[in-house]
């Protein structure tokens, strides 16, 4: 088992990466607080893994309550968040008890937001069951729901007490979901670690085969890089914003299509292609490096061409971006491979890059 720590003083927590973690009673004993455990999952993941989590947790003397949500980004809203609150209230769950988020990014975000909000804060454990959630959304404490005008616009920073990255659960992940997770893995190489990007180019076929050694390395390095950024800038006042490389364009695609039509990682992968071309226009990347980024994203079975909408529609959706300051969108661009920054860019240049991407 590999262990990382997100260093946040009294709120530091472990990320465990291994096979068989769902059944690891020692890790569960360390992570749980006294009292009942509420497993929040969805109708797809629940039948696969709820029984195993329940058995392990109950063997340690914790009664278990389950709350099942519908599966999909389109359900990441107020109405379905209230299903969690309904379950917590109906069972008179107390602040000192524990919520376990068992699922992908949607479950993790919603259960995390509920944990942050219910009685002003409960213990939270993340058990991510998708590659994307393991390398990104489960780590760092971002929780949120969507609004029709913008993705993840309503939420809270709320750190978990532990993250269980059980590699075994990735075996049941559909190929499309697995590729969506690779988008976030590729992102870390682009913004933080050129050597990791080189490693991904050399190992993308092994990752697509879900080779265990390659998968362990990819999850570990991704979590390690994100943990370093989160420890330095927990609430995204500065450096953490670089983790949104490709996301401004990607979120516009998700909002425009309707949440759930493209997976988040698919939209981010396509968004990174646009962001790489923007970086080239700003002088940060060569054409050769852009081509390498596009080739790797395409090899990961991710889309590289955005929907053919008017540029003005993209600009409108992107105007709601969370990184905006004084009404100006800050785009994440690459200064070089492995080095990123946020930058306000003239709408004229953004329009030019979008027009080329759409064409």
C-alpha positions in Angstrom: 0.0 0.0 0.0 1.2 3.5 -0.8 0.3 6.4 1.5 0.3 10.1 0.9 -0.6 12.9 3.3 -2.3 16.1 2.5 -0.5 18.5 4.8 -3.0 20.9 6.3 -2.0 21.1 10.0 -4.8 19.8 12.2 -6.9 18.9 9.1 -4.2 16.8 7.5 -5.3 13.4 6.2 -4.1 10.3 4.5 -4.6 9.1 0.9 -4.3 5.4 0.8 -3.6 3.8 -2.6 -3.8 0.0 -2.9 -5.9 -3.0 -3.9 -8.4 -4.3 -1.4 -8.8 -1.1 0.6 -12.6 -1.4 0.9 -12.0 -4.6 3.0 -9.0 -3.1 5.0 -10.4 -3.0 8.5 -7.3 -1.3 9.9 -7.6 1.7 7.6 -11.3 1.9 8.4 -10.7 1.8 12.1 -8.2 4.7 11.7 -10.6 6.7 9.6 -13.9 6.4 11.3 -15.2 8.4 14.3 -17.6 6.7 16.9 -21.2 6.2 16.0 -23.1 5.5 12.9 -21.9 5.6 9.3 -23.9 7.0 6.4 -22.9 5.6 3.0 -23.9 8.0 0.2 -23.7 6.2 -3.2 -25.6 5.9 -6.4 -27.7 3.4 -8.2 -24.8 2.2 -10.4 -22.0 1.9 -7.7 -24.2 0.8 -4.8 -25.0 -2.7 -6.1 -21.3 -3.3 -6.7 -19.6 -2.1 -3.5 -22.1 -1.0 -0.8 -22.3 -4.5 0.7 -18.5 -4.8 1.0 -18.2 -1.4 2.7 -21.1 -2.2 5.0 -19.6 -5.5 6.0 -16.2 -4.0 6.9 -17.7 -1.1 8.7 -20.2 -3.1 10.7 -17.5 -5.6 11.6 -15.9 -2.7 13.5 -19.2 -2.0 15.4 -20.6 0.9 13.4 -24.3 0.7 12.4 -24.7 1.7 8.7 -27.4 3.7 6.9 -27.4 3.9 3.1 -28.6 6.8 0.9 -28.8 6.0 -2.9 -28.8 8.8 -5.5 -29.5 8.6 -9.2 -26.4 8.3 -11.3 -25.3 11.3 -13.5 -24.0 14.8 -13.6 -27.5 16.1 -14.4 -28.6 15.1 -10.9 -25.9 17.2 -9.2 -28.3 19.9 -8.1 -30.3 21.2 -5.1 -33.1 18.8 -5.4 -30.9 15.7 -5.2 -28.6 17.2 -2.6 -31.8 17.5 -0.5 -32.2 13.7 -0.8 -29.0 13.4 1.4 -30.3 15.9 3.9 -33.7 14.1 4.0 -31.9 10.9 4.9 -29.7 12.5 7.5 -32.7 14.2 9.1 -35.0 11.2 9.0 -32.3 9.1 10.8 -31.4 11.9 13.2 -27.8 11.6 12.3 -25.5 13.6 14.7 -22.6 15.9 13.9 -20.0 13.5 15.4 -21.0 10.7 13.0 -19.5 9.9 9.6 -20.5 10.3 6.0 -18.8 8.0 3.5 -18.9 9.1 -0.2 -18.9 5.9 -2.2 -18.8 6.7 -5.9 -17.4 9.0 -8.6 -17.0 12.7 -8.6 -20.7 13.6 -8.5 -21.3 11.5 -5.4 -18.1 12.8 -3.8 -19.0 16.4 -4.4 -22.6 16.0 -3.2 -21.8 13.9 -0.2 -18.9 16.3 0.6 -21.2 19.4 0.4 -23.8 17.7 2.6 -21.0 16.8 5.1 -19.8 20.4 5.1 -23.4 21.8 5.6 -25.3 19.4 7.8 -25.1 20.6 11.4 -22.2 22.8 10.2 -19.9 19.9 9.6 -19.6 16.1 9.8 -16.7 13.7 9.4 -16.3 12.8 5.8 -14.5 9.8 4.1 -14.0 9.7 0.4 -14.1 6.3 -1.3 -13.7 7.3 -5.0 -14.8 4.6 -7.5 -13.7 6.2 -10.8 -10.2 7.1 -12.0 -11.2 10.7 -12.3 -12.4 10.9 -8.7 -9.3 9.0 -7.4 -6.8 11.4 -9.0 -8.8 14.6 -8.7 -12.1 15.3 -7.1 -11.7 13.2 -4.0 -8.5 15.0 -3.0 -8.4 18.6 -1.9 -11.7 19.4 -0.3 -13.7 21.0 -3.1 -17.4 20.1 -2.8 -20.2 21.6 -4.9 -23.4 21.3 -6.9 -24.1 22.7 -10.3 -26.3 25.7 -11.3 -27.9 26.0 -14.8 -25.6 29.0 -15.4 -22.4 27.4 -14.2 -20.7 24.2 -13.0 -19.7 23.8 -9.4 -20.8 27.4 -8.6 -22.4 26.5 -5.2 -20.4 24.6 -2.7 -17.7 24.7 0.1 -14.1 23.8 0.8 -14.3 20.9 3.1 -11.5 18.4 3.6 -12.2 14.7 4.2 -10.7 12.7 7.0 -9.3 10.1 4.7 -9.3 9.0 1.0 -9.4 5.4 0.0 -8.1 4.9 -3.6 -8.9 1.2 -4.0 -7.5 0.2 -7.4 -9.6 -2.9 -7.6 -12.8 -0.9 -8.2 -11.3 0.5 -11.4 -11.8 -3.0 -12.9 -15.5 -2.4 -13.3 -15.2 1.0 -14.8 -16.5 1.4 -18.3 -13.9 2.3 -20.9 -15.4 5.7 -21.5 -15.3 6.5 -17.8 -11.7 5.3 -17.6 -10.6 7.5 -20.4 -12.4 10.5 -18.8 -10.2 9.9 -15.7 -7.0 9.9 -17.9 -7.8 13.5 -18.8 -7.1 14.7 -15.3 -3.9 12.5 -15.1 -2.6 14.1 -18.3 -3.4 17.5 -16.9 -0.9 17.0 -14.0 1.9 16.4 -16.5 1.0 19.4 -18.5 0.9 21.9 -15.6 3.3 20.5 -13.0 5.7 17.7 -14.2 7.1 17.5 -17.7 8.8 14.2 -16.8 5.5 12.7 -15.8 4.1 13.8 -19.1 6.9 12.0 -20.9 6.1 8.9 -18.7 2.5 9.1 -19.7 3.4 9.2 -23.4 5.5 6.1 -23.0 2.9 4.3 -20.9 -0.5 5.3 -22.3 -1.1 1.9 -23.9 -0.4 0.1 -20.5 -2.7 2.5 -18.8 -5.5 1.8 -21.3 -5.0 -1.9 -20.6 -5.3 -1.0 -16.9 -1.9 -2.6 -16.1 -1.7 -2.6 -12.3 1.9 -1.2 -12.1 1.2 1.6 -14.5 -2.1 2.4 -12.8 -0.5 2.5 -9.4 2.2 5.0 -10.6 -0.3 7.2 -12.4 -2.7 7.4 -9.4 0.1 7.9 -6.9 1.9 10.7 -8.9 -1.3 12.5 -9.7 -2.4 12.5 -6.0 1.1 13.5 -4.9 1.1 16.5 -7.3 -2.4 17.6 -6.3 -1.6 17.2 -2.6 1.4 19.5 -2.9 -0.7 22.2 -4.6 -3.6 21.9 -2.1 -1.2 22.1 0.9 0.2 25.4 -0.5 -3.1 27.0 -1.5 -6.1 25.2 0.1 -8.8 27.7 -0.9 -7.6 28.5 -4.4 -6.5 32.1 -3.8 -3.6 31.7 -6.1 -1.6 28.7 -7.2 -4.3 26.1 -6.9 -6.2 27.7 -9.8 -3.7 26.1 -12.2 -5.4 22.8 -11.5 -8.2 24.1 -13.7 -6.1 23.8 -16.9 -8.7 23.1 -19.7 -11.6 23.4 -17.3 -12.8 26.9 -18.3 -13.4 25.7 -21.9 -14.5 22.3 -20.6 -17.1 23.7 -18.3 -18.5 25.8 -21.1 -18.9 22.6 -23.2 -20.7 20.8 -20.3 -23.0 23.8 -19.7 -23.8 24.2 -23.4 -24.5 20.5 -24.0 -26.4 20.0 -20.8 -24.7 18.4 -17.8 -24.1 14.7 -18.4 -24.0 14.6 -22.2 -20.2 14.6 -22.2 -18.4 13.3 -19.2 -16.5 15.8 -17.2 -13.1 14.3 -18.2 -14.2 14.3 -21.9 -14.9 18.0 -21.7 -11.7 18.7 -19.8 -9.7 16.8 -22.4 -11.1 18.8 -25.2 -10.7 22.0 -23.1 -7.0 21.2 -22.7 -6.6 21.0 -26.5 -8.0 24.6 -26.7 -6.0 25.8 -23.8 -2.8 24.3 -25.3 -3.4 26.2 -28.5 -4.1 29.4 -26.5 -0.8 28.8 -24.8 0.9 28.6 -28.2 -0.7 31.9 -29.2 0.7 33.5 -26.1 4.2 32.2 -26.7 4.4 29.6 -24.0 4.3 26.4 -26.2 5.8 25.4 -29.5 3.6 23.8 -32.2 5.5 20.5 -31.6 4.5 20.5 -27.9 0.9 21.3 -28.7 0.9 18.4 -31.1 2.2 16.1 -28.4 -0.5 17.2 -26.0 -3.2 16.7 -28.6 -1.8 13.3 -29.6 -1.8 12.0 -26.0 -5.3 13.2 -25.4 -6.5 11.5 -28.6 -4.6 8.3 -27.7 -6.5 8.3 -24.4 -9.7 8.1 -26.4 -10.9 11.6 -25.5 -12.5 14.2 -27.9 -10.2 16.8 -29.3 -12.8 18.9 -31.2 -15.4 21.1 -29.4 -19.1 21.4 -30.4 -19.7 23.8 -33.3 -21.4 26.6 -31.5 -21.1 30.4 -32.0 -18.1 31.8 -30.3 -20.3 34.3 -28.4 -22.0 31.4 -26.7 -18.7 30.0 -25.4 -17.8 33.5 -24.1 -21.1 33.8 -22.3 -20.7 30.4 -20.6 -17.1 31.1 -19.7 -18.0 34.5 -18.1 -19.4 32.5 -15.2 -16.1 30.9 -14.4 -15.1 30.7 -10.7 -11.6 32.0 -11.4 -13.0 35.3 -12.7 -11.9 38.5 -10.9 -13.5 41.9 -11.4 -15.6 40.4 -14.2 -12.4 39.2 -16.1 -11.9 35.5 -16.7 -8.5 34.2 -15.8 -7.4 31.4 -18.1 -4.9 28.7 -17.1 -2.1 28.6 -19.7 1.2 26.8 -20.0 4.5 28.8 -19.9 6.2 25.6 -20.9 5.5 21.9 -20.4 5.1 21.3 -16.7 4.7 25.0 -15.8 1.4 26.8 -15.7 0.0 30.2 -14.7 -3.3 32.0 -14.7 -3.7 35.0 -17.1 -6.4 37.4 -18.2 -6.6 37.2 -22.0 -8.3 39.5 -24.4 -11.6 38.2 -25.7 -10.4 38.8 -29.2 -7.6 36.3 -28.9 -10.0 33.8 -27.1 -12.4 34.2 -30.0 -9.6 33.5 -32.5 -8.5 30.3 -30.7 -12.1 29.1 -30.4 -12.8 29.8 -34.1 -9.8 27.7 -35.1 -10.9 24.9 -32.7 -14.4 24.9 -34.0 -13.3 24.9 -37.6 
